[in-house]
Amino acid sequence: MWDPGKYLSFSDHRSRPFHELIARVGAESPRRVVDAGCGPGHLTPLLSERWPGAVVEAFDSSPEMVSSARSRGIDAAVEDVLSWKPAPDTDVLVTNAVLQWVPSHPALLSDWASSLPSGAWLAMQVPGNFSGASHQLTREVAGPSLAHVFRSGVPVLEPVEYAELLADHEVDVWETTYVQRLTGADAVLEWITGTALRPVRAALDDAGWEDFRARLAPRLRSAYPMRADGTVWFPFRRIFVVARIR
């Protein structure tokens, strides 16, 4: 279950890649713009502002996120990216920090590219920090008893692999590592609680979850030491793909 409040507690940091992603989309007057995996809908209005003449379609697989988006006035729907199909007039398809949760997303990207009209834009961003200390320590604390909640291998491709996947189109692929300054007690733990720790939380009862957090917290503090001003540096790699369909 997604917690919109927890997710939005770092909204500034989570929003920056979205801004940089859509800035590279060159569509001028798209008919339909899709926010695939809109989350709590806090970024969807940016699509309406960028393309005021377009129909903006938003959906997410989480009912909690869709409810949060609707509370912001977004006409969002509960949909799964695996079963969703782009309408024929879809000229821009944006999916931001979603496809890392979808094991078959390389095939899905290929399917979307073949379904979009010529000249349409496909824009994607996924985290690329799965080898980072935060993820490694989470797996260590989880141990064998929770190994089943993690996917084997790295859930995203490397940039050059995404470039090759969409090489038949005009494709632009890049990566950025943001060195984020987080504030607050156990800031890194709070950050990953809103995303990477969701499968762990879903597998544990309340007591087990509190015990897990208590064991993980000191390890994260050691890996990401607090500075004198009470902040920590948290490097976060992101992978971006923008393709214009031929």
ROSE-4610 file (N, C-alpha, C; in Angstrom, 1 decimal, always signed):
// ROSE-4610
residu = [M/M/M/W/W/W/D/D/D/P/P/P/G/G/G/K/K/K/Y/Y/Y/L/L/L/S/S/S/F/F/F/S/S/S/D/D/D/H/H/H/R/R/R/S/S/S/R/R/R/P/P/P/F/F/F/H/H/H/E/E/E/L/L/L/I/I/I/A/A/A/R/R/R/V/V/V/G/G/G/A/A/A/E/E/E/S/S/S/P/P/P/R/R/R/R/R/R/V/V/V/V/V/V/D/D/D/A/A/A/G/G/G/C/C/C/G/G/G/P/P/P/G/G/G/H/H/H/L/L/L/T/T/T/P/P/P/L/L/L/L/L/L/S/S/S/E/E/E/R/R/R/W/W/W/P/P/P/G/G/G/A/A/A/V/V/V/V/V/V/E/E/E/A/A/A/F/F/F/D/D/D/S/S/S/S/S/S/P/P/P/E/E/E/M/M/M/V/V/V/S/S/S/S/S/S/A/A/A/R/R/R/S/S/S/R/R/R/G/G/G/I/I/I/D/D/D/A/A/A/A/A/A/V/V/V/E/E/E/D/D/D/V/V/V/L/L/L/S/S/S/W/W/W/K/K/K/P/P/P/A/A/A/P/P/P/D/D/D/T/T/T/D/D/D/V/V/V/L/L/L/V/V/V/T/T/T/N/N/N/A/A/A/V/V/V/L/L/L/Q/Q/Q/W/W/W/V/V/V/P/P/P/S/S/S/H/H/H/P/P/P/A/A/A/L/L/L/L/L/L/S/S/S/D/D/D/W/W/W/A/A/A/S/S/S/S/S/S/L/L/L/P/P/P/S/S/S/G/G/G/A/A/A/W/W/W/L/L/L/A/A/A/M/M/M/Q/Q/Q/V/V/V/P/P/P/G/G/G/N/N/N/F/F/F/S/S/S/G/G/G/A/A/A/S/S/S/H/H/H/Q/Q/Q/L/L/L/T/T/T/R/R/R/E/E/E/V/V/V/A/A/A/G/G/G/P/P/P/S/S/S/L/L/L/A/A/A/H/H/H/V/V/V/F/F/F/R/R/R/S/S/S/G/G/G/V/V/V/P/P/P/V/V/V/L/L/L/E/E/E/P/P/P/V/V/V/E/E/E/Y/Y/Y/A/A/A/E/E/E/L/L/L/L/L/L/A/A/A/D/D/D/H/H/H/E/E/E/V/V/V/D/D/D/V/V/V/W/W/W/E/E/E/T/T/T/T/T/T/Y/Y/Y/V/V/V/Q/Q/Q/R/R/R/L/L/L/T/T/T/G/G/G/A/A/A/D/D/D/A/A/A/V/V/V/L/L/L/E/E/E/W/W/W/I/I/I/T/T/T/G/G/G/T/T/T/A/A/A/L/L/L/R/R/R/P/P/P/V/V/V/R/R/R/A/A/A/A/A/A/L/L/L/D/D/D/D/D/D/A/A/A/G/G/G/W/W/W/E/E/E/D/D/D/F/F/F/R/R/R/A/A/A/R/R/R/L/L/L/A/A/A/P/P/P/R/R/R/L/L/L/R/R/R/S/S/S/A/A/A/Y/Y/Y/P/P/P/M/M/M/R/R/R/A/A/A/D/D/D/G/G/G/T/T/T/V/V/V/W/W/W/F/F/F/P/P/P/F/F/F/R/R/R/R/R/R/I/I/I/F/F/F/V/V/V/V/V/V/A/A/A/R/R/R/I/I/I/R/R/R]
num = [1/1/1/2/2/2/3/3/3/4/4/4/5/5/5/6/6/6/7/7/7/8/8/8/9/9/9/10/10/10/11/11/11/12/12/12/13/13/13/14/14/14/15/15/15/16/16/16/17/17/17/18/18/18/19/19/19/20/20/20/21/21/21/22/22/22/23/23/23/24/24/24/25/25/25/26/26/26/27/27/27/28/28/28/29/29/29/30/30/30/31/31/31/32/32/32/33/33/33/34/34/34/35/35/35/36/36/36/37/37/37/38/38/38/39/39/39/40/40/40/41/41/41/42/42/42/43/43/43/44/44/44/45/45/45/46/46/46/47/47/47/48/48/48/49/49/49/50/50/50/51/51/51/52/52/52/53/53/53/54/54/54/55/55/55/56/56/56/57/57/57/58/58/58/59/59/59/60/60/60/61/61/61/62/62/62/63/63/63/64/64/64/65/65/65/66/66/66/67/67/67/68/68/68/69/69/69/70/70/70/71/71/71/72/72/72/73/73/73/74/74/74/75/75/75/76/76/76/77/77/77/78/78/78/79/79/79/80/80/80/81/81/81/82/82/82/83/83/83/84/84/84/85/85/85/86/86/86/87/87/87/88/88/88/89/89/89/90/90/90/91/91/91/92/92/92/93/93/93/94/94/94/95/95/95/96/96/96/97/97/97/98/98/98/99/99/99/100/100/100/101/101/101/102/102/102/103/103/103/104/104/104/105/105/105/106/106/106/107/107/107/108/108/108/109/109/109/110/110/110/111/111/111/112/112/112/113/113/113/114/114/114/115/115/115/116/116/116/117/117/117/118/118/118/119/119/119/120/120/120/121/121/121/122/122/122/123/123/123/124/124/124/125/125/125/126/126/126/127/127/127/128/128/128/129/129/129/130/130/130/131/131/131/132/132/132/133/133/133/134/134/134/135/135/135/136/136/136/137/137/137/138/138/138/139/139/139/140/140/140/141/141/141/142/142/142/143/143/143/144/144/144/145/145/145/146/146/146/147/147/147/148/148/148/149/149/149/150/150/150/151/151/151/152/152/152/153/153/153/154/154/154/155/155/155/156/156/156/157/157/157/158/158/158/159/159/159/160/160/160/161/161/161/162/162/162/163/163/163/164/164/164/165/165/165/166/166/166/167/167/167/168/168/168/169/169/169/170/170/170/171/171/171/172/172/172/173/173/173/174/174/174/175/175/175/176/176/176/177/177/177/178/178/178/179/179/179/180/180/180/181/181/181/182/182/182/183/183/183/184/184/184/185/185/185/186/186/186/187/187/187/188/188/188/189/189/189/190/190/190/191/191/191/192/192/192/193/193/193/194/194/194/195/195/195/196/196/196/197/197/197/198/198/198/199/199/199/200/200/200/201/201/201/202/202/202/203/203/203/204/204/204/205/205/205/206/206/206/207/207/207/208/208/208/209/209/209/210/210/210/211/211/211/212/212/212/213/213/213/214/214/214/215/215/215/216/216/216/217/217/217/218/218/218/219/219/219/220/220/220/221/221/221/222/222/222/223/223/223/224/224/224/225/225/225/226/226/226/227/227/227/228/228/228/229/229/229/230/230/230/231/231/231/232/232/232/233/233/233/234/234/234/235/235/235/236/236/236/237/237/237/238/238/238/239/239/239/240/240/240/241/241/241/242/242/242/243/243/243/244/244/244/245/245/245/246/246/246]
x = [+0.8/+0.0/+0.9/+0.6/+1.3/+0.8/+1.6/+1.2/+1.5/+0.5/+0.8/+1.5/+1.1/+1.7/+3.2/+3.6/+5.0/+5.8/+5.1/+5.8/+6.0/+5.1/+5.2/+6.0/+6.5/+7.3/+8.6/+9.0/+10.2/+9.9/+8.8/+8.2/+9.2/+9.9/+10.9/+11.9/+12.5/+13.5/+12.9/+11.7/+11.1/+10.6/+10.4/+9.8/+10.9/+12.1/+13.1/+13.4/+13.5/+13.7/+12.5/+11.3/+10.1/+10.3/+10.7/+10.9/+12.0/+13.0/+14.1/+13.7/+12.9/+12.4/+11.6/+10.5/+9.6/+10.2/+11.3/+12.0/+12.6/+12.9/+13.5/+12.5/+11.2/+10.2/+9.9/+10.0/+9.9/+8.5/+7.5/+6.2/+5.6/+5.0/+4.5/+3.0/+2.2/+0.8/+0.2/+0.5/+0.0/-1.5/-2.1/-3.5/-3.8/-3.1/-3.3/-1.9/-1.9/-0.7/-1.0/-0.2/-0.6/+0.5/+0.0/+0.9/+0.6/+1.5/+1.3/+2.0/+1.2/+1.7/+1.9/+0.7/+0.7/+0.9/+0.9/+1.1/+0.0/+0.4/-0.6/-1.0/-0.6/-1.1/-0.5/+0.6/+1.1/+1.9/+2.3/+3.1/+2.3/+1.1/+0.3/-0.1/-0.4/-0.7/+0.4/+1.6/+2.7/+2.5/+1.9/+1.7/+0.6/-0.4/-1.5/-0.9/+0.0/+0.6/+1.5/+2.2/+3.1/+2.4/+1.3/+0.5/-1.0/-1.4/-2.7/-3.8/-3.5/-4.5/-4.7/-3.9/-4.0/-5.0/-5.6/-6.3/-5.2/-5.3/-4.3/-5.0/-4.4/-4.9/-3.9/-4.5/-3.6/-4.2/-3.2/-3.7/-2.6/-2.9/-2.0/-2.6/-1.8/-2.3/-2.7/-2.3/-2.6/-3.9/-5.0/-6.2/-5.9/-5.0/-4.6/-4.0/-3.1/-2.6/-3.6/-4.5/-5.5/-6.4/-6.8/-7.6/-7.0/-5.7/-4.9/-4.9/-4.7/-4.7/-6.1/-7.1/-8.5/-8.8/-8.2/-8.4/-7.8/-6.8/-6.2/-6.9/-8.0/-8.8/-8.3/-7.5/-7.0/-8.0/-8.4/-9.3/-8.6/-8.0/-7.2/-8.0/-7.5/-8.1/-7.2/-7.8/-7.0/-6.8/-5.5/-5.2/-3.8/-3.5/-2.2/-1.5/-0.2/+0.5/+0.6/+0.5/+0.7/-0.6/-1.7/-2.9/-3.4/-2.9/-3.2/-2.7/-3.5/-3.1/-3.3/-2.3/-2.4/-3.5/-4.3/-5.3/-4.6/-5.3/-4.7/-4.1/-4.7/-4.3/-3.2/-2.6/-1.6/-0.3/+0.0/+1.2/+2.4/+2.1/+3.1/+2.7/+3.7/+3.5/+4.6/+4.3/+5.3/+5.1/+6.2/+6.1/+7.3/+7.1/+8.1/+8.2/+9.4/+9.7/+8.6/+8.3/+7.2/+7.7/+8.5/+8.7/+9.7/+10.4/+11.3/+10.5/+9.2/+8.4/+7.8/+8.1/+7.5/+8.6/+8.8/+9.9/+9.9/+8.8/+8.8/+8.7/+9.2/+9.0/+9.8/+11.0/+11.6/+10.7/+10.0/+9.0/+7.8/+7.4/+6.3/+6.7/+7.9/+8.4/+8.3/+8.8/+8.8/+7.3/+6.4/+5.0/+4.4/+4.7/+4.2/+4.7/+6.0/+6.6/+6.0/+5.6/+5.0/+3.5/+2.9/+1.5/+1.3/+2.3/+2.2/+2.3/+1.6/+1.7/+3.0/+3.4/+4.6/+4.7/+5.8/+6.0/+5.7/+5.1/+4.8/+6.1/+5.9/+7.1/+6.8/+7.8/+7.8/+8.9/+8.6/+9.5/+9.4/+10.6/+10.6/+11.8/+11.6/+12.6/+12.5/+13.6/+13.6/+14.8/+14.7/+15.9/+17.0/+18.2/+19.3/+20.3/+19.8/+20.6/+20.5/+20.2/+19.9/+21.2/+22.4/+23.6/+24.1/+23.3/+23.7/+23.6/+24.2/+24.3/+22.9/+22.0/+20.6/+19.9/+20.1/+19.5/+20.3/+21.6/+22.4/+22.1/+22.0/+21.8/+20.4/+19.4/+18.1/+18.0/+18.7/+18.8/+19.5/+20.5/+21.3/+20.4/+19.7/+18.8/+17.6/+17.1/+16.0/+16.4/+17.6/+18.0/+17.2/+17.5/+16.8/+15.3/+14.8/+13.4/+12.6/+13.2/+12.4/+13.0/+13.9/+14.5/+13.4/+12.3/+11.3/+10.6/+10.7/+10.0/+10.9/+12.1/+13.0/+13.1/+13.1/+13.3/+14.8/+15.0/+16.4/+17.0/+18.3/+18.9/+18.6/+19.0/+18.8/+17.5/+16.5/+15.2/+15.1/+16.3/+16.3/+17.5/+17.4/+18.5/+19.6/+20.7/+21.7/+21.3/+21.8/+21.4/+21.6/+22.7/+23.0/+22.0/+21.5/+20.6/+19.2/+18.8/+17.6/+17.8/+19.0/+19.2/+19.1/+19.6/+19.6/+18.1/+17.4/+16.0/+15.2/+15.4/+14.6/+15.4/+16.4/+17.3/+16.7/+15.5/+14.8/+14.1/+14.2/+13.5/+14.6/+14.2/+15.1/+15.2/+16.3/+16.3/+17.4/+17.1/+18.0/+18.0/+19.2/+19.3/+20.4/+20.1/+21.2/+21.0/+21.9/+21.8/+22.3/+21.8/+22.2/+22.2/+23.3/+23.3/+23.1/+21.9/+21.6/+22.3/+23.0/+23.5/+22.5/+21.6/+20.5/+20.8/+20.4/+20.6/+19.3/+19.3/+18.1/+18.2/+17.1/+17.0/+16.1/+16.3/+15.4/+16.1/+15.5/+16.0/+15.9/+16.9/+16.9/+16.3/+16.8/+16.3/+16.3/+17.4/+17.5/+16.5/+16.3/+15.3/+13.9/+13.6/+12.3/+12.2/+13.2/+13.2/+12.8/+13.6/+13.3/+12.0/+11.5/+10.3/+9.1/+9.2/+8.2/+8.2/+9.3/+9.4/+10.0/+11.3/+12.0/+11.6/+11.2/+10.8/+9.3/+8.6/+7.2/+7.0/+7.7/+7.5/+7.8/+8.8/+9.1/+8.0/+7.5/+6.3/+5.1/+4.9/+3.7/+3.8/+5.1/+5.3/+5.3/+5.3/+5.5/+4.3/+4.0/+3.0/+3.6/+2.8/+3.3/+4.6/+4.6/+5.7/+6.9/+6.8/+7.9/+8.5/+7.6/+8.0/+8.8/+8.4/+9.1/+10.5/+10.5/+11.8/+12.7/+12.2/+13.0/+13.6/+12.8/+13.3/+14.4/+14.1/+15.1/+16.4/+16.4/+17.7/+18.4/+17.6/+18.1/+18.7/+18.0/+18.3/+19.8/+20.4/+21.8/+22.7/+22.4/+23.3/+23.2/+22.1/+21.9/+22.6/+22.5/+23.2/+24.7/+25.3/+26.7/+27.1/+26.2/+26.5/+26.4/+25.4/+25.1/+25.2/+26.5/+26.6/+26.0/+25.5/+24.9/+26.0/+25.8/+26.7/+26.4/+27.3/+27.2/+25.9/+25.4/+24.1/+22.9/+23.0/+21.8/+21.3/+22.1/+21.7/+22.6/+22.1/+23.0/+23.0/+24.1/+24.2/+23.7/+22.8/+22.2/+22.3/+23.4/+23.5/+22.4/+21.8/+20.6/+20.8/+21.0/+21.2/+19.9/+19.7/+18.4/+18.8/+18.0/+18.2/+17.0/+17.3/+16.2/+16.2/+15.1/+14.9/+13.8/+14.2/+13.2/+13.3/+12.2/+12.3/+11.2/+11.5/+10.5/+10.3/+9.0/+8.6/+8.7/+9.3/+9.4/+8.3]
y = [-1.2/+0.0/+1.2/+2.2/+3.4/+4.4/+5.2/+6.2/+7.6/+8.3/+9.5/+10.6/+10.6/+11.6/+11.3/+10.1/+9.8/+10.1/+9.7/+10.0/+11.5/+12.3/+13.7/+14.5/+13.8/+14.4/+14.9/+14.4/+14.9/+15.3/+16.0/+16.3/+17.2/+18.1/+18.9/+18.0/+17.1/+16.2/+15.3/+14.8/+13.9/+14.5/+15.9/+16.6/+17.0/+17.2/+17.8/+16.9/+15.6/+14.8/+14.9/+15.1/+15.3/+16.5/+17.6/+18.9/+18.7/+18.0/+17.9/+16.9/+15.9/+15.0/+15.7/+16.4/+17.0/+18.2/+18.8/+19.8/+19.4/+18.1/+17.5/+17.0/+17.1/+16.7/+17.9/+17.7/+18.9/+19.0/+18.3/+18.5/+19.9/+20.4/+21.8/+21.8/+21.1/+21.1/+19.7/+18.9/+17.6/+17.5/+16.5/+16.3/+15.7/+14.7/+14.0/+13.8/+14.1/+13.9/+13.0/+12.0/+10.9/+11.0/+11.0/+10.8/+9.4/+8.5/+7.0/+6.7/+6.5/+6.3/+7.7/+8.4/+9.8/+10.0/+8.9/+9.0/+9.9/+10.8/+11.6/+12.8/+12.9/+13.9/+15.3/+15.4/+16.7/+17.3/+16.4/+16.9/+16.9/+16.3/+16.3/+17.7/+18.6/+20.0/+20.6/+20.2/+20.7/+20.4/+19.2/+18.8/+19.7/+20.1/+21.0/+22.4/+22.8/+24.1/+24.2/+23.1/+23.0/+23.0/+22.2/+22.0/+22.2/+23.5/+23.8/+23.4/+23.1/+22.7/+21.2/+20.5/+19.0/+18.4/+17.3/+16.5/+15.8/+15.9/+15.3/+14.1/+13.0/+11.7/+11.2/+10.9/+10.5/+9.2/+8.3/+7.0/+6.5/+5.7/+5.0/+3.7/+2.7/+1.4/+1.4/+2.5/+2.5/+3.3/+2.7/+3.5/+4.6/+4.4/+5.5/+6.7/+6.5/+7.6/+8.2/+7.5/+8.0/+8.9/+8.4/+9.2/+10.6/+10.5/+11.7/+12.7/+12.1/+12.9/+13.6/+12.8/+13.3/+14.5/+14.4/+15.4/+16.7/+16.6/+17.8/+18.3/+17.7/+18.0/+17.4/+16.3/+15.6/+14.5/+14.4/+13.3/+12.0/+11.5/+10.3/+9.0/+8.0/+6.7/+5.6/+4.5/+3.4/+2.5/+2.4/+1.6/+1.0/-0.2/-0.9/-0.6/-0.2/+0.1/-1.1/-2.3/-3.5/-3.7/-3.3/-3.5/-2.2/-1.0/+0.2/+0.3/+0.8/+1.0/+2.5/+3.1/+4.5/+4.7/+5.8/+6.1/+6.6/+6.5/+6.8/+8.2/+9.1/+10.5/+10.9/+9.9/+10.1/+10.6/+11.9/+12.5/+12.6/+12.5/+12.6/+11.6/+10.7/+9.7/+9.8/+10.2/+10.4/+9.4/+8.8/+7.9/+8.1/+8.6/+9.1/+8.3/+7.6/+6.8/+5.7/+5.0/+4.0/+2.6/+2.6/+1.3/+0.5/+1.0/+0.1/-0.9/-0.7/-1.6/-2.7/-2.6/-3.5/-4.3/-5.6/-6.4/-6.5/-6.5/-6.6/-5.2/-4.2/-2.9/-2.7/-3.3/-3.1/-3.5/-4.7/-5.1/-4.1/-3.6/-2.6/-1.4/-0.9/+0.3/+0.1/-1.1/-1.4/-1.4/-2.0/-2.1/-0.7/+0.2/+1.6/+2.3/+2.1/+2.8/+2.4/+1.1/+0.6/+1.1/+1.4/+1.8/+3.3/+4.1/+5.6/+6.0/+7.1/+7.6/+8.2/+8.2/+8.8/+10.2/+10.6/+12.0/+12.2/+11.1/+11.2/+11.1/+11.5/+11.5/+10.6/+9.8/+8.8/+9.2/+9.6/+10.1/+9.3/+8.8/+7.9/+8.3/+8.2/+8.3/+7.3/+6.6/+5.6/+5.8/+5.4/+5.5/+4.5/+4.8/+3.9/+3.7/+3.7/+3.7/+2.3/+1.3/+0.0/-0.7/-0.2/-0.7/+0.2/+1.2/+2.2/+1.5/+2.2/+1.7/+1.5/+2.4/+2.3/+1.0/+0.5/-0.7/-1.9/-1.8/-2.9/-3.2/-2.2/-2.3/-2.8/-2.4/-2.9/-4.4/-4.9/-6.3/-7.1/-6.5/-7.2/-7.3/-6.2/-6.3/-7.2/-7.2/-8.1/-9.6/-10.0/-11.3/-12.3/-13.6/-14.7/-14.7/-14.3/-14.5/-13.5/-12.4/-11.4/-11.3/-12.3/-12.2/-12.3/-12.9/-13.1/-11.8/-10.7/-9.5/-8.6/-9.0/-8.3/-9.0/-8.3/-8.8/-9.2/-10.3/-10.7/-9.8/-9.5/-8.6/-7.2/-6.4/-4.9/-4.7/-4.0/-3.8/-2.9/-2.2/-1.3/-1.6/-1.2/-1.3/-0.2/-0.4/+0.7/+1.6/+2.9/+3.8/+3.3/+2.7/+2.3/+1.2/+0.4/-0.6/+0.0/+1.1/+1.7/+2.4/+2.9/+3.6/+2.5/+1.3/+0.3/-0.2/-0.3/-0.7/+0.1/+1.4/+2.4/+3.0/+2.3/+2.8/+3.0/+2.5/+2.7/+4.1/+4.8/+6.1/+7.2/+8.4/+9.5/+9.4/+9.0/+8.7/+9.5/+10.0/+10.7/+10.1/+9.6/+8.9/+9.5/+9.8/+10.3/+9.9/+10.1/+9.9/+11.0/+11.2/+12.3/+11.7/+12.0/+11.7/+13.0/+13.1/+14.2/+13.9/+14.9/+14.8/+15.6/+14.9/+15.5/+15.8/+17.0/+17.3/+17.1/+16.1/+15.7/+16.2/+16.6/+17.1/+16.2/+16.3/+15.6/+14.3/+13.9/+12.6/+11.4/+10.7/+9.5/+9.8/+10.8/+11.3/+10.3/+9.5/+8.5/+7.4/+7.0/+6.0/+6.5/+7.7/+8.3/+8.4/+8.7/+8.8/+7.4/+6.4/+5.1/+4.4/+4.9/+4.3/+4.6/+5.8/+6.1/+5.4/+4.7/+4.0/+2.6/+2.5/+1.2/+0.3/+0.8/-0.1/-0.6/-0.1/-0.5/-2.0/-2.8/-4.3/-4.9/-4.3/-4.8/-4.5/-3.3/-2.9/-3.8/-4.1/-4.9/-6.3/-6.8/-8.2/-8.3/-7.2/-7.3/-6.7/-7.3/-6.6/-5.4/-4.7/-3.4/-3.6/-4.7/-4.9/-5.3/-6.1/-6.5/-5.3/-4.4/-3.2/-2.3/-2.1/-1.2/-1.8/-3.1/-3.8/-3.7/-3.8/-3.7/-2.3/-1.3/+0.1/+0.3/-0.2/+0.0/-0.6/-1.7/-2.4/-1.7/-1.2/-0.5/+0.9/+1.6/+3.0/+3.3/+2.6/+2.9/+2.6/+1.6/+1.3/+2.4/+2.9/+4.1/+5.3/+5.5/+6.7/+6.6/+5.4/+5.2/+5.4/+4.9/+5.0/+6.4/+7.2/+8.5/+9.4/+9.8/+10.5/+11.9/+12.3/+13.6/+14.6/+15.7/+16.9/+17.7/+18.7/+19.5/+20.3/+20.6/+21.4/+20.5/+19.2/+18.3/+17.8/+18.0/+17.4/+16.3/+15.5/+14.4/+14.5/+14.1/+14.0/+12.6/+12.6/+11.3/+11.3/+10.7/+10.6/+9.7/+10.2/+9.5/+9.5/+8.4/+8.3/+8.1/+8.8/+8.7/+8.5/+7.7/+7.4/+8.0/+8.7/+9.4/+8.9/+8.7/+8.4/+9.2/+9.9/+10.6/+10.1/+9.6/+9.2/+9.8/+10.2/+10.7/+9.5/+9.1/+8.0/+8.2/+7.3/+7.4/+6.7]
z = [+0.0/+0.0/+0.0/-0.9/-0.9/+0.1/+0.7/+1.6/+1.0/+0.4/-0.3/+0.6/+1.9/+2.8/+3.0/+3.2/+3.3/+2.0/+0.9/-0.4/-0.6/-0.2/-0.4/+0.6/+1.6/+2.6/+2.1/+0.9/+0.2/-1.2/-1.3/-2.6/-3.5/-2.9/-3.7/-4.3/-3.6/-4.1/-5.2/-4.9/-5.9/-7.1/-7.1/-8.2/-9.2/-8.8/-9.6/-10.9/-10.8/-12.0/-13.0/-12.5/-13.4/-14.2/-13.6/-14.3/-15.4/-15.1/-16.0/-17.1/-16.8/-17.9/-18.9/-18.5/-19.4/-20.2/-19.6/-20.3/-21.6/-21.7/-22.9/-23.9/-23.6/-24.5/-25.4/-26.7/-27.7/-28.3/-27.8/-28.3/-28.2/-29.3/-29.3/-29.0/-29.7/-29.5/-29.5/-28.5/-28.4/-28.2/-28.7/-28.5/-27.2/-26.8/-25.5/-24.8/-23.6/-22.8/-21.6/-21.4/-20.4/-19.3/-18.0/-16.9/-16.4/-16.8/-16.5/-15.1/-14.1/-12.8/-12.1/-12.0/-11.6/-10.1/-9.3/-7.9/-7.3/-6.3/-5.7/-6.5/-7.8/-8.7/-8.5/-7.7/-7.4/-8.6/-9.5/-10.7/-12.0/-12.0/-13.2/-13.7/-12.8/-13.3/-14.1/-13.9/-14.7/-16.2/-16.5/-17.8/-18.5/-17.7/-18.2/-18.4/-17.5/-17.7/-18.9/-19.2/-20.3/-21.6/-21.6/-22.8/-22.5/-22.4/-22.0/-23.0/-24.2/-25.2/-25.3/-24.5/-24.6/-23.6/-23.9/-22.9/-22.1/-20.8/-19.9/-19.2/-19.4/-18.9/-17.8/-16.6/-15.5/-14.9/-14.5/-13.9/-13.0/-12.0/-11.2/-10.7/-10.3/-9.9/-8.4/-7.7/-6.3/-6.0/-5.5/-5.1/-4.2/-3.2/-2.3/-3.0/-4.0/-4.7/-5.6/-6.2/-7.1/-6.3/-5.1/-4.2/-3.9/-3.6/-3.3/-4.5/-5.7/-6.9/-7.1/-6.9/-7.1/-6.1/-4.9/-4.0/-4.4/-5.3/-5.9/-7.2/-7.5/-8.7/-10.0/-9.8/-11.0/-11.3/-12.6/-13.0/-13.2/-12.2/-12.3/-12.2/-12.8/-12.8/-12.2/-11.7/-11.2/-12.4/-12.8/-14.0/-13.7/-14.3/-14.2/-15.5/-15.4/-16.6/-17.6/-17.0/-17.9/-18.8/-18.3/-19.1/-19.8/-19.4/-20.1/-21.5/-22.4/-23.8/-24.2/-24.9/-25.3/-26.3/-26.1/-27.1/-28.4/-29.5/-30.8/-30.9/-30.1/-30.2/-29.1/-28.5/-27.5/-28.1/-27.9/-28.5/-27.5/-26.2/-25.2/-24.1/-23.8/-22.7/-21.7/-20.5/-19.5/-18.4/-18.0/-16.8/-15.9/-14.7/-13.8/-12.6/-12.4/-11.2/-11.0/-12.1/-12.0/-12.5/-13.6/-14.2/-13.5/-12.5/-11.7/-10.9/-10.8/-10.1/-11.0/-12.3/-13.4/-14.0/-13.6/-14.1/-15.7/-16.3/-17.8/-18.5/-17.8/-18.4/-19.7/-20.0/-21.3/-22.4/-22.3/-23.3/-23.4/-22.2/-22.2/-22.9/-22.7/-23.4/-24.9/-25.4/-26.8/-27.3/-26.6/-27.0/-27.1/-26.1/-26.1/-27.4/-27.6/-28.7/-30.1/-30.2/-31.4/-31.5/-30.4/-30.3/-30.5/-30.2/-30.3/-31.8/-32.1/-33.5/-33.8/-35.1/-35.5/-35.0/-34.5/-34.0/-32.5/-31.9/-30.5/-29.7/-28.4/-27.5/-26.3/-26.0/-24.9/-23.9/-22.7/-21.7/-20.4/-19.9/-18.8/-17.9/-16.6/-15.6/-14.5/-14.2/-13.1/-12.2/-11.0/-10.1/-10.5/-10.3/-10.7/-9.6/-8.3/-7.1/-6.4/-7.1/-6.4/-5.9/-6.3/-5.7/-4.5/-4.2/-3.1/-1.7/-0.8/+0.6/+1.2/+0.9/+1.4/+1.1/-0.2/-0.6/-0.1/-0.1/+0.4/+1.9/+2.7/+4.1/+4.4/+3.5/+3.7/+3.5/+2.5/+2.2/+3.4/+3.9/+5.0/+6.2/+6.6/+7.7/+7.5/+6.3/+6.0/+6.1/+5.7/+5.9/+5.1/+5.2/+4.5/+4.7/+5.8/+6.1/+5.3/+4.8/+4.0/+2.6/+2.2/+0.9/-0.2/+0.0/-1.0/-1.4/-0.6/-0.9/-1.9/-2.2/-3.1/-4.4/-5.5/-6.8/-7.0/-7.6/-7.9/-9.0/-8.9/-9.9/-9.7/-10.7/-10.7/-11.5/-10.9/-11.6/-12.8/-13.1/-14.2/-15.1/-16.4/-17.3/-17.1/-17.7/-17.8/-18.9/-18.9/-19.9/-21.3/-21.6/-23.0/-23.4/-22.5/-22.8/-23.2/-22.5/-22.9/-24.3/-24.5/-25.8/-26.9/-26.7/-27.7/-27.9/-26.8/-26.8/-27.7/-27.7/-28.5/-29.7/-30.1/-31.1/-32.5/-32.8/-34.0/-34.0/-32.9/-32.8/-32.5/-32.5/-32.0/-30.5/-30.0/-28.5/-27.8/-26.7/-25.8/-24.5/-24.0/-22.8/-22.0/-20.7/-19.8/-18.4/-17.6/-16.1/-15.3/-14.1/-13.2/-11.8/-11.1/-9.7/-8.9/-8.2/-7.4/-6.0/-5.5/-4.1/-3.3/-2.7/-2.0/-0.5/-0.1/+1.3/+2.0/+2.9/+3.6/+5.0/+5.6/+6.9/+7.8/+9.1/+10.0/+10.6/+11.6/+12.3/+11.4/+11.2/+10.4/+9.0/+8.4/+7.1/+6.0/+5.9/+4.8/+5.1/+6.3/+6.6/+6.2/+6.5/+6.2/+4.7/+4.0/+2.5/+1.9/+2.3/+1.7/+2.2/+3.3/+3.8/+2.8/+2.2/+1.2/-0.1/-0.4/-1.7/-1.5/-1.3/-1.4/-0.3/+0.9/+2.0/+1.9/+0.9/+0.8/+0.9/+0.1/+0.1/+1.5/+2.2/+3.6/+4.5/+4.4/+5.3/+5.1/+3.8/+3.5/+4.0/+4.2/+4.7/+6.2/+6.9/+8.4/+9.1/+10.3/+11.1/+11.8/+12.6/+13.1/+14.0/+14.9/+15.7/+14.9/+13.9/+13.1/+12.3/+11.9/+11.1/+12.0/+13.2/+14.1/+14.5/+14.7/+14.9/+13.7/+12.6/+11.4/+11.3/+11.5/+11.4/+12.5/+13.7/+14.8/+14.4/+13.7/+13.3/+12.1/+11.2/+10.0/+10.3/+11.2/+11.4/+11.7/+12.7/+13.0/+11.9/+11.1/+10.0/+8.9/+8.7/+7.8/+8.3/+9.6/+10.2/+10.0/+10.1/+9.9/+8.4/+7.5/+6.1/+5.6/+6.2/+5.8/+7.0/+7.4/+8.7/+8.7/+9.8/+9.9/+10.0/+9.3/+9.4/+10.6/+10.9/+12.1/+12.1/+10.9/+10.8/+10.8/+11.1/+11.2/+9.9/+8.8/+7.5/+7.1/+6.1/+5.6/+4.1/+3.4/+2.0/+1.5/+0.6/+0.1/-1.5/-2.0/-3.5/-4.0/-5.1/-5.7/-7.2/-7.8/-9.3/-10.0/-11.1/-11.9/-13.3/-14.0/-15.4/-16.2/-17.3/-18.1/-19.5/-20.1/-21.5/-22.1/-23.2/-24.0/-25.5/-26.0/-27.4/-28.2/-29.5/-30.4/-31.4/-31.5/-32.2/-33.7/-34.5/-35.9/-36.6]
